[in-house]
């Protein structure tokens, strides 16, 4: 049976990969896009306000859109866009679902968040039960999730995906890092001891589909691989996978000089583990960062 699903952010790194898998699992995907398109299932929006009736007659809603945070050098002027594109868009989507008769609302709402929620936590092991941290990204994630949680009061099963660094050669952080490493400019950030929590793109999309199908998933969900690594280990694994040295350590003072306060989020130590996904017996294809990087870099 075909199930109708509304997807925002479908042209992004995660959404474009997810869309193909959803259709393989017999979902009819309707997209909200800021780019005009001839695709009959896509509706144009401004990234904040869903068009009238966009949430009608759907069984599921996945909200992935938002202004890129680390797309090149972050600019302080983007902070308002980063906040609004996530928090306000989530609020408007929940309002749209609220306007529907209770029997016609989606059954499940999956809203992206990020492990930035936890802030800088040193060596602490962070399950979904860990509280929020401090810092700019944490404040964005907290406000973002607060709006998403309002869907729970509407009787909608709501899952807040706290996504780690997504490993994909097609975009995101890994694509940026590969350019530097291939130019011989790669190296650890700061002292390199901060924990780095990651997930391979294929595991992330598989996890999202599992969340759609399994009603035991609700609330916060850490979308990360089971084995976080320190920044130094990640750096060595990436350098090894492309056969390049990575000895140019990027000092903390240089990052703050270049990026300002945003540098603190790059240097944050977040040892996040997927406690809920493992308890619900989700099988990760990539648990080892070297295997995940080799898959992306060498194929």
N, C-alpha and C positions, 0 to 999 in steps of 0.2 A: 504494500500500500504506500502510495506517495504521500509524504508529509511535507507541508509547506513551512518554510523557515525563512525568517527575515535576517539578513546579515549586513552589518555595517563594517566598513573597513575591508571590503572584499577585494580591493585592488592592492592592498598592502602585503607585506611579506607573509604574515600568517594567513590572512584571509584568502589570498590567491591560491595557496597550497590547500587550505581547508576546503574551499569551494569544490575543487575537483573530487576530493574524497567524499564530501557530502552527497554529491550527485551519484557517485558509485554506490552509496548506501540508500538510494531511492528517496533522497530529499529533493524537493523542488525549491531551489534557492532563489529568493528575491533579494535584490541588493539595493542598498541606499548608497548613492555615489555622488561625489561633488563634480565628477567629470561627465559631461553629456555623453550619452551612449545610445546606440541603436538597439541594444539588447532589450527584448520585450519585458523581461522580468526585473529590470532595473528602474529605480525611481531616483530622480535627482533631488538632492537636498543640500543645505548649506553647511552641513557638518554639525549643526546644533538642533535645528527644528525639523522633526520628521514631517513629511507632507501629509495632508489629510488622508485618513484611512490606511496609512502605511502599515499599522499594526493589526488591521482587521483580517480575520480569516487565516491566521497563522497559528501553528502549534508551538513554535519555538522562536526565540529571538536571541541572536548572538551579537554582542556589541563590542567591536574591536577597534573602532576608528579613534583617531586622536592625532594631534600635532606631534610630529616626531621630536623626541627630546635630544637624542644624540645623533643628529643627521649632519655630519660635519662638525664644525665648532659651534657649541650651543651659544645662543645670544640671549642676554638678559632681557631684551625686548620681546622674546618669545614666551616669557613666563606666563603672561596673561593668556596667550593663545593656548599654551600647554594646559593650563588649568581649565579654561572655558571649554575647550574641545572635548575634555573628558567629563568634567563635573556637570556642566550645563547640559551637554548632550544626553547624559545619562538621566538627568532630572526630566528632560523633555520626553524622552522615550517612556519613562515610568508614568509620567502624566498621561501620555497617549494611551497606555495600557489601562490606566485607571479610568479613563473616560468610556471604556467599553463595558457592556453588561458583563457581570461576573462570569457567566457561563461561556462567554466568547473570548475570554482572555487567553493568551498563550499559557501553556502548561509549564514551560521552563524558560528562564531568563539567565543567560550566561554573559557575564560582564567582565571584560578584561580589567585587571589591576596589575600590580607589579610587586616584586620583592622589595622594591624601594620602600614599601610600607614599614619594613622593620628597621630602617635606618642603619646606623653603624653599630654593630653588636659584638665586635670582637670574635672570640672563639665560642660564644654561646650557640648551642644547637637550637635552631628555630623551627618548631612545628607550627601548624595552623593555630595553636593555642597561644603562641607568643603574642605579646602586646605590641603596639606600634612604637616606632622610634621617633627620633627627631630629624630635622633637616627638611629641605625644600621638597624633595620627592616624596618623603613620608607624609608631609602635609597634603600634597596633591592626592596621594593614594587614599588617605583617610577620608577626605571629603568625597572622593570618587565612590568609595565603597559605601559611605553613608547614604548617598543617593540611590545606589543599587539596592541596598537593603530595604528600601521603602516598597519594593515590589513584593517582598515577603508578606506584608500586611494585606496584599491583594489576593493572597492565596496562590501565588506563583512560586514554584520551586526556583530558588535563586542561588546561583553559584558565582562566587567572586574569584576569578583566576589570578592568583599572584604569580605572574610569569617571570621566570629567570631570564638570563641572557640566552637568546635563541640562536642556535648555531645553524646557519644556512649560508651557503656560498652565494645565494641569490640576493642578499641584502642584509640590512641590520648591522649590528656591531661586528660580526665576523668579517663581513665584506670590507668594512673600514679598516679593520686590523690587518687583513691580508695585504692591502695596499702598502701599509707601512712595513710589514715584515718582509715582503718581497723586495722592497727597496733597501733592505738592510737596516731599517730604522726601528725594528721591534725591540721590546724589552719590558721588564716588569715596571709596574706603576708604584711609585713611592718605595716602601721597603719590601713590597712583594709578598708580605705575609697575610694580607687580607684575604678572606675567603671569597671565592668566586662560584656562584651557583648558576648553573647552566641547564639547558635542555635542547636536545636535537629537535629540529623542526618536525620530523616525522613522528616523534613521540608526542610532541605537543598537539598536533592535529588528531592523532589517535586518541589522546586523552580527552580532547573536547568531544569527539564523537561518542566515547564511552560515557561521558557525563550526560549527554543527550539521552542515551539509552538506559542508563542505570539510575533509578530514582533514589538510590542510597546516597548519591552525591548531593550535598547542599551546603550553603555557607561558604566560608573561605576554603580555598584549595590551592596548595602550593604546587605550581606547575614547573617543577624542577626535576632534574635527574637525581637518583639516589646518592650519588657520590660527588658532593662539592669538592673543589680543589682550591689550594691557595693560588694566588695570582702568579707566583713564580712557577708553580707546576704547570699551570695553563700555558704560560709563556713558553716554557721549554717544549711542551707537547706540540704547540702550534709551529714553533720554529723547526722542530724535528720533522713534522709532517710535510713541510715544504723545502726542507734541506737548506735552511738559512740560519745564520747565527742570530742570537737575540741577546746581546749583552749591553745594549744602551739603556741603562736604567733611567726612567723618567722621574726626576726628583719631585717631591711634593711641592716645593716652592715654585717650580716651573709650571706645574699644573694650575696652581692658584693664580699665578701671574697671567697665564693664558686664558683661563676659563672663569676666574673669579669664584664665587661661592659654589657654583655647580661642580667644581673640582672635588668638593667634599663627598658628593654622591658617587663619583668615579672611584674614590679611594675607600669607600665604605666596605667594611667586612661583614658579609652576610652568609652565614653557614646554614642555609635553608635546606630542609629535607622534606620529601613528599610523604609525610606520615599517613595522611588520609588515603592517598592513592594506593600506597602499599598495603594498607589495612584492607582496602576493598579489592585487593588482588589484581591491580593493574600491572601488566607486564611491560616493562620498559625494554625497548629494543637496544637502546644505547645507555649503558650505565657507566661506561669508562670513557673519559674525555678523549683519550688518544684514539679510540675507535671511532668516536663521533667526528673528530676532526679529520681523520684519514678518509672517512666516507665522503665528507664534503670537499676536501682539498684535492683528493686523488681521483675523483670520479667526475 
